[in-house]
């Protein structure tokens, strides 16, 4: 018994040792890790044959699977294994988990046949496959590894599969099928024990699969001329037609229109079926739809959408009213209230002053003078003349001053009133979609069979149900886009819900003027394919290329839009226009000479330089952080140096402390261009605030690298460098955070302060109310102060100014100034960009506008008219006051002169009589 046990152990040891000698498991695990990074997959699944009892059946497979699982577990990679016969059970995770990596182990030809049988009805596009042929075929079997016949593994166009043969253990071949009949083979990479995973091509997945070999896709279209590509006089139809022409030419496929339907498609709840275009695609009668299909959550469950070709907002269109609205308040908004008060006081006081001046001249009774003067003054301000102009100089000056004042005030008022009355504002009974529903006097229409109608029918929301009640019958809905606008022009009580871009495309054909109301709903229009179509990915890839390289802008024919009625002649870029760029790119710098020149220049300028290895950099990094921010120049020449530097950046505490200059050096046999120009993942562990410049080989362009916490390195052309011209910035915005103004939807976790220690609060804690009696907001605190006299509220002055107080309060200064701001974790990569934009808000006045909006007791109206203030008419009032004072002064002089003359006459009359009396 013991002897048999010893023999079994020796046999197992021999199997393990022999398998390790013929198969380098450590190198194989490194290849798996490279494949996970290359394909961006997560879980690793081992698929292998089993015996009749469901076990592994082969000790070599057992040893390989368990050893790989243990080594991958050290890298925090989840693994599991499955037999070929149970492979179909893994489909329950389809579209529920991140795409896994399936490693298929085939020790013999029988295992290959078993795997081929298991994949007949399997979704081959679900995982990324890595097939290991561990056997060499003999003369009786065909070599499927090097020369696959037909399509034995049920491959599709979007299948991602790598194959490694037993006798050629260096080349990794990519397998896929275009039409499902034959298997295409492409040499993708090379695997060696020393160098690991090395790509043999720089092409991306769909650049390698850009030839569809004339595949015929059955297409369905809509009979609406506004979206059919056969009608080039339509903007949408012309755009779709041109995009399809470019796609069919680039990918080498054709479209066969098998049917034309009347509508886009509605969902029937009773029969659980689709109609229109959706019905043709879901039923399998068509593969591709040429129509402006709106992307909804319900449709995405049944079909695949391409990238949106048109993104537009949904608006509600009604016929424009024929008359303008009356602005009752516009006549009073021309002047400020204080100006109106000053004008009325002036009109009231001026008659009293004139009455006083006339009384001094001995005129009639006071009551008649006051009533007449009031009538005269009102007439002057109403541009009326006097019945009789007075003869005294004082009254003439006073009336002249009043006339000038009235003319100037009238001119001011007329100029200000023009701003309110000249612009015609069409008055609608509603301004928003909510007011439209509450009004209830309008009917609603949408295109028949459109996504909007489907949403209203399928939803159970109360608001959508209200809109559905206002909808016309389905038979009365317009069949085409222009038919809906025709109905709106014929019926004043009809509203049309349509896309803004589609409305602009038929603007010239609409016979009436329309008014629009925003609904704040954005719609995406694109084409659709059957669910799980293998060609969806390659079509979306090329559409994205059209968007990136500007071809989509060339395809869009703007002559159908009202904003651009002229054809634009786009001139191609000539060779002479790019000569400066080509000359900069063609400069060949010798690396050794460049480094030597830099060293000498640093020495001349008394710049301290230190040469360290990556290992010393990690150990001495904390010492460097105690100095002024240094510049670290990194020289990379091989894959090993890249991996070593990547490990060093993962080991340091804060990579954003120094400024990095990474130089990729070109050596024979070591191609690093793919890592330099198109970095995959975040190999150097950069952050958002990392300042890293990269120079690739002999290129003259310095590229800036950073990441936004999404495991993706983002690149930006920062500057160009040449020996004669030096460093020239090419970025339009030279500021560091202005170049990185987009966080790409980064989600930050926010925390708020619940308890805070304050010395003043600690001293008065004995006087504090119970916790449940404390106010939740500032308004509640001031309310308690107003209700009770023995309550004090501790808060900031800014918060007190932002609350409308119900009573008069007094405050006591504590002598403590508080600075309120937002906090981030220590050395957060986003601290700098937030402070940068907050400083910009302060400089350009946005912060003051925000403080006025949220820290003020009164909300300003949306539209503020500039009114004429009291200071605006101060010169006029000064002139009038001067005239009145001058008139009063002249009146006093005339009065004095008149009294003097009367007294003189009286004195002359008395003298003769006195003399006569003496003689007698």
NORPEZI-V581377 format. One record per run of one state. SS is the DSSP state (H for helix, E for strand, - for the rest). FROM is the first residue (numbers start at 1). LEN is the number of residues. If there is no record, write none. Layout:
# NORPEZI-V581377
SS:FROM:LEN, SS:FROM:LEN
This chain:
# NORPEZI-V581377
-:1:1, H:2:21, -:23:2, H:25:15, -:40:4, E:44:5, -:49:10, H:59:15, -:74:5, E:79:5, H:84:10, -:94:7, E:101:6, -:107:2, H:109:10, -:119:9, E:128:6, -:134:26, E:160:5, -:165:6, E:171:6, -:177:7, E:184:9, -:193:3, E:196:4, -:200:5, H:205:4, -:209:6, E:215:8, -:223:12, H:235:17, -:252:1, E:253:9, -:262:5, E:267:2, -:269:4, E:273:2, -:275:1, H:276:7, -:283:5, E:288:7, -:295:2, H:297:4, -:301:2, E:303:3, -:306:4, E:310:10, -:320:4, E:324:1, -:325:3, H:328:4, -:332:3, E:335:1, -:336:1, H:337:24, -:361:5, H:366:16, -:382:11, H:393:29, -:422:4, E:426:1, -:427:6, H:433:7, -:440:3, E:443:3, -:446:5, H:451:8, -:459:3, H:462:9, E:471:1, -:472:2, H:474:3, -:477:4, H:481:10, -:491:3, E:494:6, H:500:6, -:506:1, H:507:3, -:510:4, E:514:17, -:531:5, H:536:13, -:549:2, H:551:5, -:556:2, H:558:3, -:561:14, H:575:11, -:586:5, H:591:14, -:605:9, H:614:6, -:620:1, H:621:4, -:625:6, E:631:6, -:637:2, H:639:13, -:652:7, E:659:6, -:665:2, E:667:1, -:668:2, E:670:1, -:671:2, H:673:5, -:678:13, E:691:6, -:697:4, E:701:7, -:708:5, E:713:10, -:723:3, E:726:4, -:730:6, H:736:4, -:740:19, H:759:5, -:764:1, H:765:3, -:768:3, H:771:3, -:774:4, H:778:10, -:788:9, H:797:5, -:802:29, H:831:13, -:844:2, H:846:9, -:855:13, E:868:1, -:869:1, H:870:50, -:920:1
